[in-house]
Amino acid sequence: MIPRSAAQTLAQLARQYKAVAVIGPRQSGKTTLTKLLFPEKAYVNFENPDTRLFATEDPRGFLSNYPNGAIFDEAQRVPELFSYLQQILDESTDNGLFIITGSNNFLLQQSISQSLAGRVAYLTLLPLSLDEIGAHTMSCSELLFKGSYPSLYQQEKDISNWYANYIRTYVERDVRLIKNITNLATFERFIRLCAGRIGQLLNVNSLALEVGVDNKTINAWIGVLESTFVAFRLQPYHQNFNKRIVKMSKFYFYDTGLAAHLLGIDSSEQLDLHVSKGALFENLIIVDLIKRRFNEAKRNNLFFWRDSAGNELDVLIEQASGLIPIEIKSGQTITSQYFKGLNYWQKITGSEGGYVVYAGQTIEKRSKQQMVLPFTALENIKDQFFKP
């Protein structure tokens, strides 16, 4: 097993709460991690129809088989069980009794909020981070194309075929659970069009016209992608700084390999000259910054900033001590253009400090406390002197 950064956090949460919910996309390593950390617990997979039927028809009888707790995998499939779990947790004095996993955040959150609110801690486990992969051993294009699902790093697989099967399973299982979508081909076309909008302002009207459905449907389908950890919206930073700011969100995928497959990219070599490489690289860095937060069971604190004149920053990290501005560039040669966004931000905020993350290899310190970092050195992003 590839060591996971979230392992320590999960063990700590299990010592503090009676139950822990580990949520994240399919194949992100939730089952592997929970089984490794809690080998003494019985493992139950609710994808099994016989198990699911037993738990649904006789929840008390089902739960009586696990007096010492258990790992309940894909627990969103049996929402009826959570009301009965409540009594068990309330009567128990043991922490870490049940470990609940799920790849459908909407259904799992709905079940937990109705019955187990305040009794369960959450940990979001996304696919491998750059540190966990060992990104320094791969080229940027290889990383973007292969993505970060653990299965692809544990043994050799045909990457395009793996993602094709992943999408088929995702659409046929997860999407049907949330939304009764009759035309799955249209929904899959919608996902592919979304992949072409990575890093762009999300224009629902434009997307609805291209897909051939109404705005309400597009918003509902975006909600499906978010609740199943396929894609997410990055929100604009809310403060004005005396400029008219853009209020639309930007759109990203949780995995660049999946996005590259949806874009029809068949190899890392093809990606080298692809028009979407810059957007996918930006996606890679933003998601890795989010993974660092989620692995510590912390909320997403990332935003972007853009005004009506087109001045923008790719990322603002919101910290108690201030904001950390970051520009992301997919090139390997540092140019003055890389600092345009940072310089403008410093001008309007009167602050110093910031980072340019790029696809090169060298760490450089520049004037105004600006630093250039390779994409493999994100651990160097600190907040000690970045105060507005």
Buried (B, 14 or more C-beta within 10 A) or exposed (E): EEEBBBBEBBEBBBEEBBBBBBBBBBBBBBBBBBBBBBEEBEBBBBEBEEBBEBBBEEBEEBBEEBEEBBBBBBBBBBBEBBEBBBEBBEEBEEBBBBBBBBBBBBBBBBBBEEBBEEBBBBBBBBBBBBBBBEBEEBEBBBBBBBBBBBBBBEEEBEBBEBBEEBBEEBBEBBBEBBBEBEEEEBBBBBBBBBBBBBBEBBEBEBBBEBBEBEEEBBEBBBEBBBBBBBBBBBBBBEBEEEBEBBEBBBBBBBBBBBBBBBBEBEEBEBBEEBEBBBBBBBBBBBBBBBBBBBBEBEEBBBBBBBBEEEBBBBBBBBEEEBBBBBBBBBBEEBEEEBBEBBEBBBEEBEBBBBBBBBBBEEEEEBEEBBBBBBBBBBEEBEBEEBEB
